[in-house]
Amino acid sequence: MKLVADPADIGIVTPKLRSAWKKMKAKQLETGSTTADEGPAPITYAAALRIPMVAQYAFAFGFFKLTNYVLFFLASYFLGKHFDPVSANLIASLYPWKSEELSAVALLVMLAIMGILVGVACFVLAIVEIVSC
């Protein structure tokens, strides 16, 4: 099993590829040769995993996606324990549908949680200072 080396192999033709084909045909007409452009050889999955940081990135990305799906599917369940079902589903529906885009509501919630965490950390540090004096 190999990764696709060229998008044209699976039928994806871009304007950049079309211009490269035109240049190659013009060069072939100029030189009179009929050699085909072979391009790079396909890479195997094992070879791709040997590239530095690819395995680590794939592992981390998998956990990010797992966290996203767990939050997406279980948000209404956990919110339902503290809110009525209609409110829980409304709050859960504010969760971003696509992980690539972050809705303004989710961003504000994350910023609020971060502010709360920083506030609690400062409070704990102040209490530790008072107690240690």
VMD Tcl script that draws the C-alpha trace (Angstrom):
set ca {
  {0.00 0.00 0.00}
  {1.49 3.29 -1.07}
  {0.66 6.97 -0.79}
  {-0.22 8.82 -3.97}
  {2.85 10.68 -5.25}
  {1.05 12.79 -7.84}
  {-2.54 14.07 -7.65}
  {-2.87 13.51 -11.41}
  {-2.61 9.76 -10.72}
  {-6.09 9.88 -9.17}
  {-7.54 12.38 -11.63}
  {-6.86 15.71 -9.91}
  {-5.55 18.18 -12.48}
  {-4.71 21.69 -11.28}
  {-3.88 24.79 -13.35}
  {-0.26 24.51 -12.18}
  {-0.13 20.94 -13.48}
  {-1.66 21.99 -16.82}
  {1.01 24.67 -17.26}
  {3.73 22.13 -16.41}
  {2.32 19.77 -19.04}
  {2.33 22.57 -21.63}
  {5.96 23.40 -20.83}
  {6.92 19.72 -21.04}
  {5.17 19.33 -24.43}
  {6.86 22.49 -25.73}
  {10.25 21.18 -24.58}
  {9.56 17.80 -26.22}
  {8.66 19.51 -29.50}
  {11.78 21.67 -29.26}
  {14.18 18.80 -28.56}
  {12.31 16.13 -30.51}
  {12.37 13.67 -27.62}
  {9.35 11.70 -26.48}
  {10.41 10.79 -22.96}
  {7.66 10.88 -20.39}
  {7.94 12.67 -17.06}
  {7.90 9.91 -14.47}
  {7.91 12.14 -11.38}
  {8.77 10.98 -7.89}
  {8.26 7.41 -6.79}
  {5.40 6.81 -4.33}
  {6.31 6.65 -0.66}
  {5.13 3.86 1.62}
  {3.41 4.46 4.96}
  {6.40 2.98 6.76}
  {8.75 5.39 5.00}
  {6.42 8.31 5.81}
  {6.51 7.37 9.50}
  {10.32 7.43 9.40}
  {10.28 11.14 8.50}
  {11.17 13.13 11.65}
  {8.16 14.26 13.73}
  {5.54 12.61 11.47}
  {4.71 9.83 13.95}
  {4.59 12.27 16.88}
  {2.37 14.67 14.97}
  {0.03 11.86 13.89}
  {-0.19 10.58 17.47}
  {-0.94 14.05 18.88}
  {-3.43 14.83 16.12}
  {-5.23 11.56 16.83}
  {-5.65 12.50 20.48}
  {-6.86 15.99 19.55}
  {-9.49 14.46 17.26}
  {-10.46 11.94 19.96}
  {-10.93 14.75 22.48}
  {-12.96 16.73 19.97}
  {-15.32 13.84 19.24}
  {-15.70 12.90 22.90}
  {-16.64 16.47 23.76}
  {-18.95 16.71 20.77}
  {-20.88 13.52 21.47}
  {-20.93 13.59 25.27}
  {-21.42 17.32 25.90}
  {-25.22 17.09 26.04}
  {-25.03 14.03 28.34}
  {-22.79 15.72 30.91}
  {-24.61 19.03 30.64}
  {-27.90 17.16 31.15}
  {-26.77 16.20 34.65}
  {-26.73 19.87 35.72}
  {-29.27 21.51 33.39}
  {-32.71 20.61 32.07}
  {-32.57 18.69 28.75}
  {-33.57 21.66 26.56}
  {-30.90 23.94 28.05}
  {-28.28 21.18 27.92}
  {-28.92 20.56 24.22}
  {-28.87 24.28 23.49}
  {-25.52 24.71 25.25}
  {-24.13 21.61 23.50}
  {-25.25 22.95 20.12}
  {-22.92 25.94 20.61}
  {-19.94 23.59 20.36}
  {-18.21 24.09 16.98}
  {-19.31 21.59 14.34}
  {-16.00 21.64 12.50}
  {-12.72 21.43 14.35}
  {-11.07 23.58 11.67}
  {-13.19 26.60 12.50}
  {-13.75 27.93 15.99}
  {-17.03 29.68 16.66}
  {-17.02 32.95 18.58}
  {-19.03 31.40 21.41}
  {-16.57 28.54 21.87}
  {-13.67 30.99 21.76}
  {-15.27 33.16 24.44}
  {-15.96 30.12 26.61}
  {-12.34 28.98 26.29}
  {-11.07 32.46 27.15}
  {-13.40 32.62 30.17}
  {-12.20 29.24 31.41}
  {-8.59 30.33 30.93}
  {-9.29 33.51 32.91}
  {-10.90 31.52 35.70}
  {-7.92 29.15 35.84}
  {-5.44 32.04 35.98}
  {-7.54 33.72 38.69}
  {-7.67 30.55 40.78}
  {-3.92 30.05 40.37}
  {-3.23 33.62 41.54}
  {-5.60 33.15 44.47}
  {-3.89 29.92 45.52}
  {-0.46 31.55 45.26}
  {-1.65 34.47 47.42}
  {-3.04 32.07 50.04}
  {0.24 30.10 50.07}
  {2.19 33.34 50.57}
  {-0.07 34.43 53.44}
  {0.13 31.05 55.17}
  {3.91 30.80 54.79}
  {4.53 34.23 56.40}
}
mol new
graphics top color blue
foreach p $ca { graphics top sphere $p radius 0.5 }
foreach p [lrange $ca 0 end-1] q [lrange $ca 1 end] { graphics top cylinder $p $q radius 0.2 }
display resetview
